[in-house]
Amino acid sequence: MPPTPTTDDVARIAAHPDPVLRNLMITHCYHELSLAMAHHTRGTATWCTFAVWASKQVGQTIRQEDPHRLTERLLATTPLTRLATRALPHALPRGVRHLAHRAIATLTRLDTASTAAAAGNLKVFTEIAHEFARFLTEFADETTPDHTRLAAFRATLRPGPPPEGQDHLANAFTRYHHARHTDDPRTRAELILLANIEIGPHEQTRLQPEIAAALAAPIPTHWPLLRHIPFPTPLHTAADTLTNLARTHTRRAITTLLMTLTLPDTTHLDLSDDLTTPFPPPLAHLTNPELLALLHQVDPTPDNLADTAARDWSDLPDRMHYIADMFRCYATHHPLLTPPFTPDQVAALTAGHLPTGRL
């Protein structure tokens, strides 16, 4: 077990000025928090565990690598095309590669997406990682349930719903606390899943502005022919309708092409496809009434992976449906605890340098 990150560690990382290095440090810190939480709860995947791989994927956007990774995925579907992919950088003339990258960059607005991704990565880490570090420090020596200490911890969180309130976080840490002191594996797995999903609406509501900005379509908002008409007309209404429709279709295209999550065992999730990994045995048949009630709110297809695919990742309910089922499908997936970086890459990060190799 590596040392458990403290709130001072979280603050130090959050204050780093370089968004690329900061993201890598955030990802590694989430991994250390994930291991500590797995040990603390005697479970596998807590919210921090999924945050590792989400943050690593966000790093790809921050570094503006999405077009290159998209090209790899599109061309690496057969042995022949995998061979072609390896040869492609040497075979394509520089000008053709430049034009291809510019075409995709125009679609995805890489600078805007990079800035928004870095801001969202920092926003979530600064708040939620801080609370995980504080929780682990506060309850590190607890051997029996201390409800007084738990109540005091909850009282430090802001009351109310997100984006400003932290009721979801207070509830989630209560579930993690109960899971630590629960001997039945199925009950513990349901409590941890409930905690993970409870953090979801808080995190995703807080991230909504950054996600919307990252997927913002490059569609004109002003029409030259209407610029000099001082009052609303049916043409203005038609133009607004056309603009909104174009934005919707472009966001869906970006979701289909670029919204992905790569897990450590080479599992590659296209977020615009239905999940296919079956629910693990401890979570195949749920009984926790609070978990069932929460799933009733966020999962329109309970106990079924049909229609989990996200059509528009900027749509909060659409996003939460996918996330809730993903948390359930991969709740006991041990490879998720794999380190996101090699020891040499971690050493470079610790020294304040950008690591080499594939990140």
Stockholm file with secondary structure:
# STOCKHOLM 1.0

chainA/1-359         MPPTPTTDDVARIAAHPDPVLRNLMITHCYHELSLAMAHHTRGTATWCTFAVWASKQVGQTIRQEDPHRLTERLLATTPLTRLATRALPHALPRGVRHLAHRAIATLTRLDTASTAAAAGNLKVFTEIAHEFARFLTEFADETTPDHTRLAAFRATLRPGPPPEGQDHLANAFTRYHHARHTDDPRTRAELILLANIEIGPHEQTRLQPEIAAALAAPIPTHWPLLRHIPFPTPLHTAADTLTNLARTHTRRAITTLLMTLTLPDTTHLDLSDDLTTPFPPPLAHLTNPELLALLHQVDPTPDNLADTAARDWSDLPDRMHYIADMFRCYATHHPLLTPPFTPDQVAALTAGHLPTGRL
#=GR chainA/1-359 SS CCCCCCHHHHHHHHTCSCHHHHHHHHHHHHHHHHHHHHHHHTSSCCHHHHHHHHHHHHHHHHTTCHHHHHHHHHHCSSHHHHHHHHHHHHHSCHHHHHHHHHHHHHHHTHHHHHHHHHHHHHHHIIIIIHHHHHHHHHTTTCCSCCHHHHHHHHHTSCCSSTTTCCHHHHHHHHHHHHHHTCCCHHHHHHHHHHHHHHHHHHHHHHHHHHHHHHTCCCCCSCCGGGTTCCSCCHHHHHHHHHHHHHHHHHHHHHHHHHCEEECTTSCEEETTSCCCSCCCGGGSSCCCHHHHHHHHHHCSSTTCCTTCSCSCTTCHHHHHHHHHHHHHHTTTCGGGGSCSSCHHHHHHHHTTCCCCSCC
#=GC SS_cons         CCCCCCHHHHHHHHTCSCHHHHHHHHHHHHHHHHHHHHHHHTSSCCHHHHHHHHHHHHHHHHTTCHHHHHHHHHHCSSHHHHHHHHHHHHHSCHHHHHHHHHHHHHHHTHHHHHHHHHHHHHHHIIIIIHHHHHHHHHTTTCCSCCHHHHHHHHHTSCCSSTTTCCHHHHHHHHHHHHHHTCCCHHHHHHHHHHHHHHHHHHHHHHHHHHHHHHTCCCCCSCCGGGTTCCSCCHHHHHHHHHHHHHHHHHHHHHHHHHCEEECTTSCEEETTSCCCSCCCGGGSSCCCHHHHHHHHHHCSSTTCCTTCSCSCTTCHHHHHHHHHHHHHHTTTCGGGGSCSSCHHHHHHHHTTCCCCSCC
//
